[in-house]
């Protein structure tokens, strides 16, 4: 067992130690697993662009594939409000202008508003996750607050370059667990927990 703080430090370091070849290979395998998920039943999918200097999973590969394989799906991106720690969601189309926020995340400036209640699935960034579906993010709580406003049937799907740890020691009642997590090796399912 490890704490969120310990796991944040460990997995940030592990990502940064990946060679370019290792990172590319993991991202290609993640895409292969991602393609195995049944996307056909979803209308609104919330996705994120990777923070490149943290070497997050390359969601650009996933976005390109989704837009090609399922052009009817509406992709949704968020803009973070650093003062209120809230997220505002916008429909996103390829070519739409994005800007970097203070954390290096590409976000829409504006656009057609999408309510969190409209979302069918949310793809989540994370640093680590455990075998019960608990996730470790960057510690600001943006996603936990956002997920608490989604419909109960909205799927929460993590994207990770690494497999789960056994257990996260300091989870709490405000943490929203994952339904699934896609890794380069498999798709973990937690809906039974």
Z-matrix of the N, CA and C atoms (Angstrom, degrees):
N
C 1 1.465
C 2 1.525 1 109.41
N 3 1.315 2 114.83 1 146.67
C 4 1.458 3 120.39 2 178.71
C 5 1.522 4 108.19 3 -144.04
N 6 1.327 5 116.07 4 157.83
C 7 1.458 6 120.77 5 178.07
C 8 1.525 7 109.78 6 -84.24
N 9 1.335 8 115.46 7 164.43
C 10 1.468 9 120.13 8 177.41
C 11 1.526 10 110.48 9 -58.73
N 12 1.325 11 116.45 10 -42.41
C 13 1.463 12 120.26 11 -179.04
C 14 1.529 13 110.58 12 -60.71
N 15 1.334 14 116.62 13 -44.56
C 16 1.462 15 120.52 14 179.70
C 17 1.532 16 110.92 15 -64.36
N 18 1.327 17 116.23 16 -42.22
C 19 1.459 18 120.27 17 -179.19
C 20 1.526 19 111.88 18 -68.16
N 21 1.340 20 116.87 19 -37.78
C 22 1.469 21 119.87 20 176.22
C 23 1.524 22 110.02 21 -57.07
N 24 1.326 23 116.13 22 -50.46
C 25 1.470 24 120.55 23 -178.38
C 26 1.520 25 110.84 24 -62.93
N 27 1.331 26 117.16 25 -44.94
C 28 1.457 27 121.72 26 -177.61
C 29 1.518 28 111.83 27 -62.33
N 30 1.342 29 117.67 28 -48.12
C 31 1.457 30 119.95 29 -173.87
C 32 1.527 31 112.77 30 -79.55
N 33 1.325 32 118.30 31 -27.86
C 34 1.469 33 118.89 32 171.59
C 35 1.529 34 108.82 33 -61.05
N 36 1.320 35 115.52 34 -45.85
C 37 1.466 36 120.78 35 -179.00
C 38 1.532 37 110.58 36 -64.67
N 39 1.331 38 117.30 37 -44.90
C 40 1.467 39 121.66 38 -179.18
C 41 1.523 40 111.01 39 -59.09
N 42 1.334 41 116.71 40 -42.79
C 43 1.472 42 119.93 41 178.00
C 44 1.519 43 111.44 42 -62.10
N 45 1.340 44 115.59 43 -45.67
C 46 1.467 45 119.59 44 -176.58
C 47 1.523 46 112.53 45 -66.37
N 48 1.339 47 117.41 46 -23.17
C 49 1.466 48 121.15 47 179.91
C 50 1.531 49 113.17 48 -83.94
N 51 1.335 50 116.98 49 -7.59
C 52 1.466 51 119.71 50 177.43
C 53 1.519 52 110.56 51 -65.00
N 54 1.327 53 116.14 52 138.24
C 55 1.460 54 118.53 53 171.11
C 56 1.526 55 107.88 54 -74.47
N 57 1.308 56 117.57 55 165.61
C 58 1.465 57 121.91 56 177.78
C 59 1.530 58 109.64 57 -60.60
N 60 1.324 59 116.54 58 -40.21
C 61 1.466 60 121.26 59 -179.90
C 62 1.530 61 110.70 60 -64.70
N 63 1.333 62 117.16 61 -43.01
C 64 1.469 63 121.06 62 178.25
C 65 1.522 64 110.75 63 -63.98
N 66 1.319 65 115.79 64 -44.72
C 67 1.462 66 120.44 65 -179.97
C 68 1.531 67 110.87 66 -61.36
N 69 1.343 68 117.08 67 -45.84
C 70 1.469 69 121.18 68 179.35
C 71 1.521 70 110.72 69 -62.04
N 72 1.321 71 117.04 70 -42.95
C 73 1.460 72 121.45 71 -179.69
C 74 1.531 73 110.70 72 -63.25
N 75 1.337 74 117.67 73 -45.75
C 76 1.466 75 121.24 74 178.77
C 77 1.527 76 110.84 75 -61.76
N 78 1.321 77 117.51 76 -42.41
C 79 1.469 78 120.82 77 179.79
C 80 1.526 79 111.93 78 -66.14
N 81 1.330 80 117.18 79 -37.27
C 82 1.468 81 120.00 80 177.60
C 83 1.528 82 110.97 81 -67.47
N 84 1.326 83 116.99 82 -39.09
C 85 1.473 84 120.71 83 177.18
C 86 1.528 85 110.82 84 -69.49
N 87 1.341 86 116.75 85 -36.17
C 88 1.471 87 120.44 86 176.19
C 89 1.533 88 109.17 87 -61.46
N 90 1.320 89 117.34 88 -44.59
C 91 1.463 90 121.20 89 177.35
C 92 1.529 91 110.28 90 -59.08
N 93 1.328 92 118.03 91 -42.97
C 94 1.461 93 121.67 92 179.96
C 95 1.537 94 110.63 93 -59.86
N 96 1.333 95 117.45 94 -43.94
C 97 1.475 96 120.70 95 177.28
C 98 1.533 97 110.56 96 -67.07
N 99 1.329 98 116.61 97 -41.97
C 100 1.463 99 122.97 98 179.32
C 101 1.524 100 110.55 99 -55.83
N 102 1.311 101 116.69 100 -38.87
C 103 1.463 102 121.87 101 -179.02
C 104 1.526 103 112.31 102 -68.65
N 105 1.349 104 117.89 103 -17.58
C 106 1.466 105 122.00 104 179.89
C 107 1.531 106 112.27 105 -81.03
N 108 1.331 107 117.18 106 -17.81
C 109 1.464 108 121.81 107 -178.43
C 110 1.532 109 108.70 108 -72.37
N 111 1.315 110 117.79 109 147.84
C 112 1.471 111 120.90 110 -179.86
C 113 1.532 112 109.79 111 -84.75
N 114 1.323 113 116.46 112 99.17
C 115 1.470 114 122.19 113 -177.52
C 116 1.523 115 112.71 114 -90.75
N 117 1.316 116 118.26 115 -10.14
C 118 1.465 117 121.83 116 -169.90
C 119 1.533 118 114.10 117 -64.77
N 120 1.325 119 118.31 118 -21.77
C 121 1.466 120 120.23 119 -175.20
C 122 1.526 121 113.92 120 -91.86
N 123 1.327 122 117.65 121 3.64
C 124 1.459 123 120.99 122 -175.18
C 125 1.524 124 112.26 123 -105.56
N 126 1.337 125 115.77 124 144.36
C 127 1.463 126 121.86 125 176.88
C 128 1.526 127 110.81 126 -105.85
N 129 1.345 128 117.18 127 -47.87
C 130 1.469 129 122.46 128 -178.63
C 131 1.520 130 109.56 129 -115.32
N 132 1.332 131 115.52 130 117.33
C 133 1.466 132 120.96 131 177.76
C 134 1.523 133 108.74 132 -117.68
N 135 1.313 134 115.78 133 120.46
C 136 1.465 135 121.92 134 176.28
C 137 1.524 136 107.99 135 -85.15
N 138 1.323 137 115.60 136 128.05
C 139 1.458 138 120.55 137 -178.59
C 140 1.522 139 108.44 138 -133.82
N 141 1.302 140 117.20 139 172.18
C 142 1.469 141 121.76 140 179.92
C 143 1.525 142 108.59 141 -134.84
N 144 1.327 143 115.55 142 153.81
C 145 1.449 144 120.08 143 170.32
C 146 1.525 145 108.06 144 -90.63
N 147 1.336 146 117.33 145 145.01
C 148 1.468 147 119.23 146 -175.18
C 149 1.525 148 112.80 147 -71.87
N 150 1.331 149 114.67 148 147.76
C 151 1.470 150 120.30 149 168.75
C 152 1.524 151 104.89 150 -81.40
N 153 1.308 152 116.32 151 106.63
C 154 1.467 153 120.40 152 -170.63
C 155 1.520 154 112.65 153 -62.98
N 156 1.344 155 117.76 154 -40.40
C 157 1.468 156 118.05 155 -177.20
C 158 1.529 157 112.15 156 -72.48
N 159 1.331 158 119.02 157 -12.39
C 160 1.468 159 122.29 158 172.66
C 161 1.524 160 111.32 159 -96.96
N 162 1.333 161 115.91 160 -2.26
C 163 1.459 162 122.97 161 178.25
C 164 1.525 163 111.84 162 54.42
N 165 1.335 164 114.46 163 48.08
C 166 1.458 165 120.31 164 174.73
C 167 1.527 166 109.41 165 -67.59
N 168 1.342 167 117.28 166 162.08
C 169 1.465 168 118.98 167 176.41
C 170 1.532 169 111.03 168 -51.28
N 171 1.327 170 115.21 169 140.93
C 172 1.460 171 120.99 170 -176.35
C 173 1.528 172 110.04 171 -77.30
N 174 1.313 173 115.71 172 86.36
C 175 1.462 174 120.52 173 -178.62
C 176 1.526 175 112.27 174 -70.34
N 177 1.320 176 118.42 175 -13.24
C 178 1.473 177 120.32 176 176.99
C 179 1.533 178 109.28 177 -61.61
N 180 1.341 179 117.17 178 -38.81
C 181 1.470 180 120.75 179 175.96
C 182 1.526 181 110.74 180 -60.70
N 183 1.334 182 116.11 181 -42.61
C 184 1.465 183 121.65 182 -178.68
C 185 1.527 184 110.51 183 -67.94
N 186 1.323 185 116.19 184 -42.45
C 187 1.465 186 121.57 185 179.16
C 188 1.524 187 110.55 186 -61.43
N 189 1.335 188 116.69 187 -47.65
C 190 1.466 189 120.45 188 -179.42
C 191 1.529 190 110.72 189 -59.58
N 192 1.337 191 116.44 190 -43.10
C 193 1.461 192 119.57 191 -179.88
C 194 1.531 193 111.33 192 -66.85
N 195 1.338 194 117.32 193 -45.12
C 196 1.471 195 120.41 194 179.18
C 197 1.522 196 111.15 195 -58.55
N 198 1.334 197 116.68 196 -45.64
C 199 1.464 198 119.88 197 -177.74
C 200 1.522 199 111.84 198 -65.36
N 201 1.324 200 116.86 199 -29.61
C 202 1.460 201 120.50 200 178.48
C 203 1.533 202 111.15 201 -80.39
N 204 1.335 203 116.81 202 -45.66
C 205 1.467 204 121.21 203 -174.62
C 206 1.527 205 113.19 204 -80.60
N 207 1.334 206 117.10 205 -30.96
C 208 1.472 207 121.75 206 -175.92
C 209 1.527 208 110.24 207 -134.78
N 210 1.340 209 117.43 208 67.69
C 211 1.473 210 119.77 209 -176.01
C 212 1.531 211 113.13 210 -61.95
N 213 1.331 212 118.01 211 -18.07
C 214 1.470 213 120.63 212 179.94
C 215 1.534 214 112.57 213 -76.46
N 216 1.330 215 117.64 214 -16.06
C 217 1.467 216 120.51 215 -179.53
C 218 1.520 217 109.89 216 -75.32
N 219 1.326 218 116.19 217 135.46
C 220 1.460 219 121.61 218 175.32
C 221 1.525 220 108.22 219 -94.20
N 222 1.335 221 115.75 220 116.54
C 223 1.461 222 120.30 221 175.40
C 224 1.521 223 109.18 222 -82.55
N 225 1.321 224 115.52 223 144.73
C 226 1.459 225 122.16 224 -176.06
C 227 1.526 226 108.45 225 -128.56
N 228 1.338 227 116.00 226 133.30
C 229 1.462 228 122.40 227 175.75
C 230 1.522 229 109.33 228 -117.93
N 231 1.316 230 115.44 229 156.88
C 232 1.467 231 120.30 230 178.61
C 233 1.511 232 111.66 231 -108.76
N 234 1.310 233 113.35 232 156.73
C 235 1.462 234 122.67 233 169.36
C 236 1.520 235 105.34 234 -119.64
N 237 1.325 236 116.50 235 126.17
C 238 1.461 237 120.93 236 -177.33
C 239 1.517 238 111.15 237 -87.80
N 240 1.321 239 115.94 238 135.42
C 241 1.456 240 122.23 239 174.22
C 242 1.527 241 106.75 240 -98.44
N 243 1.322 242 116.51 241 106.78
C 244 1.467 243 121.33 242 -173.53
C 245 1.525 244 113.22 243 -67.86
N 246 1.330 245 117.64 244 -22.75
C 247 1.471 246 119.89 245 179.75
C 248 1.524 247 111.79 246 -80.55
N 249 1.330 248 116.80 247 -47.91
C 250 1.467 249 119.98 248 -177.33
C 251 1.530 250 111.95 249 -90.35
N 252 1.344 251 117.47 250 -9.74
C 253 1.463 252 123.93 251 -175.36
C 254 1.532 253 112.04 252 60.06
N 255 1.349 254 115.36 253 28.44
C 256 1.465 255 121.22 254 177.88
C 257 1.525 256 108.86 255 -100.71
N 258 1.321 257 115.50 256 165.36
C 259 1.460 258 121.95 257 176.56
C 260 1.524 259 108.37 258 -121.89
N 261 1.343 260 115.81 259 135.96
C 262 1.454 261 122.56 260 177.22
C 263 1.522 262 107.10 261 -112.78
N 264 1.330 263 117.79 262 136.65
C 265 1.455 264 122.21 263 -168.71
C 266 1.522 265 111.34 264 -112.66
N 267 1.352 266 114.00 265 138.72
C 268 1.455 267 120.68 266 -177.21
C 269 1.524 268 110.52 267 -135.12
N 270 1.333 269 115.49 268 141.36
C 271 1.460 270 120.69 269 171.97
C 272 1.527 271 107.83 270 -61.47
N 273 1.329 272 116.67 271 140.24
C 274 1.461 273 120.07 272 -177.33
C 275 1.514 274 110.93 273 -129.02
N 276 1.325 275 114.73 274 135.70
C 277 1.463 276 122.39 275 175.78
C 278 1.523 277 108.01 276 -122.99
N 279 1.315 278 115.43 277 149.88
C 280 1.468 279 120.43 278 177.97
C 281 1.530 280 109.60 279 -55.52
N 282 1.315 281 116.09 280 135.62
C 283 1.454 282 120.65 281 179.54
C 284 1.520 283 113.69 282 93.71
N 285 1.335 284 117.21 283 -12.91
C 286 1.463 285 120.75 284 178.11
C 287 1.529 286 109.41 285 -66.86
N 288 1.315 287 117.14 286 138.89
C 289 1.457 288 121.41 287 -176.82
C 290 1.520 289 111.98 288 -66.23
N 291 1.327 290 114.12 289 135.39
C 292 1.460 291 121.61 290 176.49
C 293 1.520 292 107.81 291 -124.09
N 294 1.334 293 115.55 292 157.23
C 295 1.459 294 119.66 293 175.66
C 296 1.523 295 108.82 294 -134.32
N 297 1.329 296 116.41 295 152.02
C 298 1.458 297 121.14 296 179.52
C 299 1.524 298 110.08 297 -80.34
N 300 1.332 299 116.73 298 131.94
C 301 1.458 300 118.81 299 173.34
C 302 1.527 301 108.87 300 -86.30
N 303 1.315 302 117.16 301 -175.33
C 304 1.470 303 120.25 302 -174.25
C 305 1.526 304 113.32 303 -67.54
N 306 1.348 305 117.67 304 -13.95
C 307 1.469 306 120.72 305 178.10
C 308 1.518 307 112.17 306 -100.38
N 309 1.331 308 116.71 307 5.19
C 310 1.455 309 120.00 308 179.26
C 311 1.518 310 113.92 309 82.19
N 312 1.351 311 116.87 310 21.75
C 313 1.460 312 121.53 311 178.22
C 314 1.520 313 108.89 312 -97.59
N 315 1.342 314 116.48 313 129.80
C 316 1.455 315 120.52 314 176.25
C 317 1.526 316 109.22 315 -75.05
N 318 1.331 317 116.10 316 126.09
C 319 1.467 318 122.23 317 -177.11
C 320 1.527 319 110.12 318 -134.31
N 321 1.335 320 116.76 319 154.42
C 322 1.467 321 119.19 320 174.18
C 323 1.523 322 110.00 321 -72.00
N 324 1.304 323 116.22 322 146.96
C 325 1.470 324 120.08 323 174.15
C 326 1.516 325 110.20 324 -71.81
N 327 1.314 326 114.64 325 -41.91
C 328 1.468 327 122.09 326 -178.66
C 329 1.518 328 106.55 327 -166.66
N 330 1.304 329 116.35 328 -167.33
C 331 1.456 330 120.30 329 177.93
C 332 1.511 331 110.68 330 147.29
N 333 1.323 332 115.65 331 -164.96
C 334 1.457 333 121.51 332 178.52
C 335 1.524 334 108.56 333 -73.41
N 336 1.321 335 116.35 334 120.20
C 337 1.462 336 121.77 335 -177.24
C 338 1.527 337 110.21 336 -68.40
N 339 1.326 338 115.75 337 136.62
C 340 1.462 339 122.86 338 173.23
C 341 1.524 340 106.33 339 -120.36
N 342 1.315 341 116.46 340 127.49
C 343 1.466 342 120.87 341 179.42
C 344 1.519 343 110.04 342 -79.27
N 345 1.330 344 116.46 343 147.48
C 346 1.459 345 119.70 344 -179.40
C 347 1.529 346 111.32 345 -59.66
N 348 1.334 347 117.45 346 -28.81
C 349 1.470 348 121.31 347 179.58
C 350 1.532 349 112.18 348 -68.53
N 351 1.334 350 117.22 349 -16.67
C 352 1.463 351 120.80 350 179.96
C 353 1.525 352 112.51 351 -83.37
N 354 1.301 353 117.39 352 -16.33
C 355 1.463 354 121.01 353 -172.37
C 356 1.520 355 112.09 354 -73.65
N 357 1.327 356 115.57 355 135.19
C 358 1.456 357 122.09 356 177.17
C 359 1.525 358 111.86 357 -92.16
N 360 1.318 359 115.07 358 -30.69
C 361 1.461 360 120.61 359 -176.96
C 362 1.523 361 108.69 360 -152.65
N 363 1.331 362 116.15 361 142.89
C 364 1.460 363 121.88 362 176.28
C 365 1.524 364 107.64 363 -122.01
N 366 1.333 365 116.19 364 121.45
C 367 1.459 366 121.80 365 174.27
C 368 1.517 367 108.08 366 -89.03
N 369 1.329 368 115.54 367 126.58
C 370 1.459 369 120.50 368 -168.81
C 371 1.521 370 113.91 369 -112.44
N 372 1.336 371 116.00 370 133.85
C 373 1.458 372 118.92 371 169.37
C 374 1.526 373 108.35 372 -75.64
N 375 1.307 374 116.35 373 151.86
C 376 1.465 375 119.86 374 176.93
C 377 1.516 376 108.49 375 -160.80
N 378 1.318 377 114.70 376 162.08
C 379 1.466 378 120.22 377 174.11
C 380 1.515 379 110.61 378 -98.23
N 381 1.330 380 116.45 379 -35.55
C 382 1.466 381 121.52 380 179.52
C 383 1.520 382 108.36 381 -155.39
N 384 1.337 383 115.00 382 162.60
C 385 1.462 384 120.58 383 173.85
C 386 1.518 385 107.84 384 -148.28
N 387 1.342 386 115.83 385 162.24
C 388 1.464 387 118.28 386 -179.60
C 389 1.526 388 110.85 387 -116.07
N 390 1.319 389 116.02 388 178.21
C 391 1.461 390 122.34 389 -174.02
C 392 1.532 391 113.32 390 -71.63
N 393 1.329 392 117.14 391 -4.92
C 394 1.464 393 121.52 392 176.08
C 395 1.532 394 111.72 393 -101.69
N 396 1.341 395 117.33 394 -2.10
C 397 1.459 396 120.87 395 179.14
C 398 1.515 397 114.34 396 93.06
N 399 1.323 398 117.78 397 7.93
C 400 1.466 399 120.37 398 174.77
C 401 1.520 400 108.17 399 -77.53
N 402 1.330 401 116.25 400 143.92
C 403 1.462 402 119.87 401 -178.36
C 404 1.523 403 110.82 402 -121.58
N 405 1.309 404 114.87 403 154.85
C 406 1.461 405 122.33 404 173.28
C 407 1.516 406 106.62 405 -114.55
N 408 1.343 407 116.03 406 117.97
C 409 1.458 408 121.12 407 175.23
C 410 1.513 409 109.19 408 -100.45
N 411 1.323 410 115.20 409 -149.87
C 412 1.463 411 119.60 410 -177.35
C 413 1.525 412 112.81 411 -90.97
N 414 1.333 413 117.45 412 -0.88
C 415 1.455 414 120.30 413 170.16
C 416 1.510 415 116.88 414 96.91
N 417 1.325 416 118.59 415 2.46
C 418 1.468 417 120.28 416 -179.48
C 419 1.526 418 112.45 417 -91.95
N 420 1.330 419 117.94 418 -16.89
C 421 1.460 420 121.31 419 177.18
C 422 1.517 421 115.70 420 81.56
N 423 1.347 422 117.76 421 9.67
C 424 1.471 423 120.36 422 -179.80
C 425 1.521 424 110.96 423 -55.19
N 426 1.335 425 116.45 424 -51.02
C 427 1.465 426 119.47 425 -174.63
C 428 1.519 427 112.65 426 -71.13
N 429 1.319 428 118.69 427 -37.75
C 430 1.475 429 119.22 428 178.43
C 431 1.527 430 110.74 429 -62.49
N 432 1.336 431 117.29 430 -41.06
C 433 1.472 432 120.15 431 177.11
C 434 1.523 433 110.50 432 -64.25
N 435 1.319 434 116.55 433 -44.78
C 436 1.462 435 122.32 434 -179.92
C 437 1.531 436 110.15 435 -62.43
N 438 1.316 437 118.02 436 -48.50
C 439 1.469 438 121.47 437 -176.42
C 440 1.523 439 112.34 438 -62.97
N 441 1.316 440 116.67 439 -29.23
C 442 1.470 441 119.67 440 179.63
C 443 1.537 442 111.66 441 -68.55
N 444 1.346 443 117.42 442 -13.05
C 445 1.474 444 121.15 443 179.17
C 446 1.533 445 112.22 444 -99.55
N 447 1.334 446 117.03 445 -4.23
C 448 1.467 447 121.08 446 -179.78
C 449 1.527 448 110.11 447 -81.76
N 450 1.326 449 115.85 448 161.96
C 451 1.462 450 120.98 449 175.53
C 452 1.530 451 110.15 450 -60.46
N 453 1.322 452 117.82 451 151.37
C 454 1.475 453 119.77 452 178.33
C 455 1.529 454 113.05 453 -59.98
N 456 1.346 455 117.61 454 -29.15
C 457 1.464 456 119.94 455 -178.63
C 458 1.532 457 113.44 456 -90.50
N 459 1.330 458 117.45 457 3.13
C 460 1.464 459 120.90 458 176.17
C 461 1.531 460 107.83 459 -69.71
N 462 1.335 461 116.43 460 124.12
C 463 1.462 462 119.94 461 -178.04
C 464 1.523 463 110.70 462 -78.45
N 465 1.319 464 114.98 463 138.34
C 466 1.457 465 122.62 464 177.96
C 467 1.531 466 107.40 465 -110.16
N 468 1.334 467 115.14 466 111.79
C 469 1.462 468 121.08 467 -172.95
C 470 1.525 469 109.89 468 -121.41
N 471 1.326 470 116.28 469 115.69
C 472 1.456 471 121.22 470 177.24
C 473 1.511 472 111.34 471 -80.91
N 474 1.325 473 115.61 472 155.27
C 475 1.464 474 123.09 473 174.24
C 476 1.517 475 107.32 474 -123.47
N 477 1.318 476 117.16 475 121.22
C 478 1.465 477 120.45 476 -175.75
C 479 1.521 478 110.56 477 -138.79
N 480 1.316 479 116.18 478 140.22
C 481 1.463 480 120.84 479 174.50
C 482 1.526 481 111.47 480 -81.07
N 483 1.350 482 116.35 481 -9.48
C 484 1.458 483 120.99 482 -175.11
C 485 1.523 484 110.83 483 -127.27
N 486 1.318 485 115.33 484 160.61
C 487 1.462 486 122.14 485 179.04
C 488 1.535 487 109.66 486 -78.53
N 489 1.338 488 117.72 487 167.59
C 490 1.464 489 119.98 488 -175.48
C 491 1.525 490 113.41 489 -72.45
N 492 1.333 491 114.04 490 157.06
C 493 1.465 492 120.96 491 166.52
C 494 1.528 493 106.17 492 -85.78
N 495 1.313 494 117.48 493 165.29
C 496 1.467 495 119.73 494 -178.64
C 497 1.517 496 112.37 495 -64.10
N 498 1.338 497 116.30 496 -47.15
C 499 1.460 498 119.06 497 -174.65
C 500 1.525 499 110.60 498 -158.14
N 501 1.329 500 115.69 499 143.50
C 502 1.466 501 121.89 500 173.50
C 503 1.519 502 106.13 501 -99.94
N 504 1.309 503 116.03 502 124.04
C 505 1.465 504 122.65 503 -170.20
C 506 1.525 505 114.05 504 -68.39
N 507 1.321 506 116.98 505 -40.56
C 508 1.474 507 119.24 506 -167.63
C 509 1.533 508 113.17 507 -114.52
N 510 1.334 509 116.75 508 49.19
C 511 1.466 510 118.98 509 173.14
C 512 1.523 511 108.39 510 -73.09
N 513 1.337 512 115.78 511 158.86
C 514 1.464 513 118.84 512 178.90
C 515 1.529 514 109.72 513 -141.78
N 516 1.320 515 115.92 514 176.06
C 517 1.463 516 121.99 515 -173.41
C 518 1.531 517 112.96 516 -64.62
N 519 1.338 518 118.55 517 -21.86
C 520 1.465 519 120.94 518 -179.83
C 521 1.526 520 112.65 519 -83.95
N 522 1.329 521 117.32 520 -13.26
C 523 1.462 522 121.28 521 178.38
C 524 1.524 523 109.42 522 -72.13
N 525 1.327 524 116.18 523 128.48
C 526 1.463 525 120.77 524 178.77
C 527 1.537 526 107.29 525 -97.83
N 528 1.337 527 117.88 526 117.00
C 529 1.465 528 119.79 527 -177.14
C 530 1.528 529 112.81 528 -74.66
N 531 1.319 530 114.23 529 161.60
C 532 1.460 531 122.33 530 177.36
C 533 1.523 532 110.24 531 -78.68
N 534 1.334 533 115.65 532 153.14
C 535 1.462 534 121.36 533 168.12
C 536 1.526 535 109.67 534 -90.78
N 537 1.343 536 115.43 535 -35.45
C 538 1.454 537 122.43 536 178.72
C 539 1.523 538 108.40 537 -144.84
N 540 1.336 539 115.87 538 160.66
C 541 1.460 540 120.43 539 167.24
C 542 1.519 541 107.51 540 -140.89
N 543 1.324 542 115.48 541 127.89
C 544 1.464 543 121.54 542 179.73
C 545 1.531 544 108.08 543 -97.92
N 546 1.324 545 115.37 544 126.59
C 547 1.463 546 121.74 545 177.93
C 548 1.527 547 108.03 546 -123.65
N 549 1.322 548 118.83 547 173.25
C 550 1.466 549 119.68 548 177.44
C 551 1.534 550 113.48 549 -62.22
N 552 1.332 551 117.99 550 -20.97
C 553 1.468 552 121.05 551 -175.80
C 554 1.516 553 115.00 552 -99.83
N 555 1.342 554 117.75 553 -27.18
C 556 1.460 555 119.28 554 -172.43
C 557 1.527 556 111.25 555 -166.70
N 558 1.319 557 115.15 556 176.78
C 559 1.465 558 122.02 557 171.10
C 560 1.524 559 106.14 558 -114.16
N 561 1.315 560 116.26 559 113.72
C 562 1.464 561 122.15 560 178.61
C 563 1.536 562 108.91 561 -84.12
N 564 1.318 563 115.87 562 134.99
C 565 1.473 564 120.77 563 178.06
C 566 1.520 565 109.32 564 -116.55
N 567 1.353 566 114.88 565 132.08
C 568 1.470 567 120.40 566 -176.99
C 569 1.510 568 112.48 567 -122.10
N 570 1.309 569 118.72 568 1.45
C 571 1.469 570 120.90 569 -172.28
C 572 1.524 571 112.78 570 -58.92
N 573 1.316 572 118.46 571 -19.52
C 574 1.458 573 120.77 572 -179.60
C 575 1.516 574 114.13 573 -80.68
N 576 1.340 575 117.75 574 -11.92
C 577 1.469 576 120.33 575 -175.16
C 578 1.513 577 112.03 576 -81.55
